Amino acid sequence: MRSGDIVRISPSAPEDWSPSYRKYEFQVHDIFEKYCVVKMIGAANAERYIFAEKDYFEIVENLLTDEA
């Protein structure tokens, strides 16, 4: 995972962790050792950021280039 990647909440993320966010995709803003800051894409608040564990997210595959 790197800054600028598009991610979604991983199926392995705890079920009680932000269940309403599972339908959204996010853009990675900052990455730290164990955590990351992601910006929610398509939210009513265009500046909604979340600080969470990196393991809660997975990269969305790029269907145009087959890169993950």
Secondary structure, DSSP 8 states (H G I E B T S, - for coil): --TT-EEEE-TTS-TTS-GGGTT-EEEEEEE-SSEEEEEEES-SSTT-EEEEEGGGEEE--BTTTTB-
